[in-house]
Amino acid sequence: MKLIMAVVQDKDSNRLVNALGEGNFRTTKLASTGGFLKEGNTTLMVGCEDEKLDSALAIIKDNCSQREQMVAPISPMGGNADSYIPQPVKVEVGGATVFVLPIESYFQF
């Protein structure tokens, strides 16, 4: 048995949870915050049998799209912030960061 932990953008989370449900995968949804953009994201925990791992990963890949987003850079530490004029920059966001962990045992009460 495996535990999939997928960190996805909030915009993709509902679509992904629905698709996983249609594939008969149970999910637990946790709110989380990313460190780079300081924006909300969603961490999903999905338990699955070893033989269904590829199917679950395919569903995640199909439902988490990458996109470009404009963000304003954070003002530099130190120096004169009065002369700092932030120019928005494009960064690639979205997709999924997926961790697959082996599960020794599983209990449901």
C-alpha positions as CSV (number, residue, x, y, z in Angstrom):
1,M,0.0,0.0,0.0
2,K,1.1,3.6,-0.7
3,L,0.3,7.0,0.6
4,I,0.4,9.7,-2.0
5,M,0.8,13.3,-0.7
6,A,0.1,15.8,-3.5
7,V,0.6,19.5,-3.0
8,V,-1.5,21.3,-5.6
9,Q,-2.6,24.9,-6.3
10,D,-6.0,25.8,-4.8
11,K,-7.4,26.4,-8.3
12,D,-6.8,22.7,-9.2
13,S,-7.9,21.1,-5.9
14,N,-11.7,20.7,-6.4
15,R,-11.3,19.4,-9.9
16,L,-8.6,16.9,-8.7
17,V,-10.7,15.7,-5.7
18,N,-13.7,15.1,-8.0
19,A,-11.6,13.2,-10.5
20,L,-10.0,11.1,-7.8
21,G,-13.4,10.3,-6.4
22,E,-14.6,9.2,-9.8
23,G,-11.6,6.9,-9.9
24,N,-12.6,5.4,-6.5
25,F,-9.7,7.0,-4.6
26,R,-10.5,8.4,-1.1
27,T,-8.8,11.6,-0.4
28,T,-8.1,13.8,2.6
29,K,-7.8,17.5,1.8
30,L,-5.6,19.8,3.9
31,A,-5.2,23.5,3.6
32,S,-1.5,24.5,3.3
33,T,0.6,27.5,2.4
34,G,3.5,27.6,-0.1
35,G,6.8,29.0,1.0
36,F,7.8,30.6,-2.3
37,L,4.8,32.7,-3.3
38,K,3.2,32.7,0.2
39,E,-0.1,31.7,-1.4
40,G,-2.6,29.1,-0.3
41,N,-2.4,25.6,-1.7
42,T,-3.9,22.3,-1.0
43,T,-2.2,19.1,0.2
44,L,-4.1,15.9,-0.6
45,M,-3.5,12.6,1.1
46,V,-4.5,9.6,-1.0
47,G,-4.1,6.0,0.1
48,C,-4.0,3.4,-2.6
49,E,-3.0,-0.2,-3.4
50,D,0.3,-0.6,-5.1
51,E,-1.3,-1.8,-8.4
52,K,-3.5,1.4,-8.5
53,L,-0.6,3.8,-8.0
54,D,0.0,4.6,-11.7
55,S,-3.8,5.3,-12.2
56,A,-3.8,7.7,-9.3
57,L,-0.7,9.5,-10.5
58,A,-2.2,9.8,-14.0
59,I,-5.3,11.4,-12.6
60,I,-3.2,13.9,-10.6
61,K,-1.1,14.7,-13.7
62,D,-4.2,15.2,-15.9
63,N,-5.9,17.6,-13.4
64,C,-3.1,19.8,-12.3
65,S,-2.1,22.3,-14.9
66,Q,0.9,24.6,-14.9
67,R,0.3,28.2,-15.8
68,E,2.2,31.5,-15.7
69,Q,1.3,34.1,-13.1
70,M,2.4,37.7,-12.5
71,V,3.8,38.4,-9.1
72,A,5.3,41.5,-7.5
73,P,8.7,40.8,-6.0
74,I,9.2,41.4,-2.2
75,S,11.2,44.5,-1.4
76,P,14.9,43.8,-0.6
77,M,16.0,43.6,3.0
78,G,18.1,46.6,4.0
79,G,18.8,49.4,1.7
80,N,16.5,52.2,0.8
81,A,13.0,50.9,0.2
82,D,11.8,54.4,-1.0
83,S,13.7,54.0,-4.3
84,Y,12.6,50.4,-4.8
85,I,9.9,50.1,-7.5
86,P,8.7,46.5,-7.8
87,Q,8.2,45.3,-11.3
88,P,5.9,42.3,-11.6
89,V,7.6,39.2,-13.0
90,K,6.1,36.1,-14.6
91,V,6.6,32.8,-12.7
92,E,5.4,29.3,-13.5
93,V,2.9,28.0,-10.9
94,G,0.6,25.1,-10.7
95,G,1.2,21.5,-11.5
96,A,1.7,19.1,-8.5
97,T,4.4,18.2,-6.2
98,V,3.9,14.5,-5.3
99,F,5.4,12.3,-2.7
100,V,4.8,8.6,-2.6
101,L,5.4,6.9,0.7
102,P,5.2,3.1,1.6
103,I,2.6,2.2,4.2
104,E,3.4,-0.6,6.6
105,S,-0.2,-0.9,7.9
106,Y,-3.5,0.8,7.5
107,F,-6.5,0.8,10.0
108,Q,-10.0,2.3,9.6
109,F,-12.1,2.4,12.7
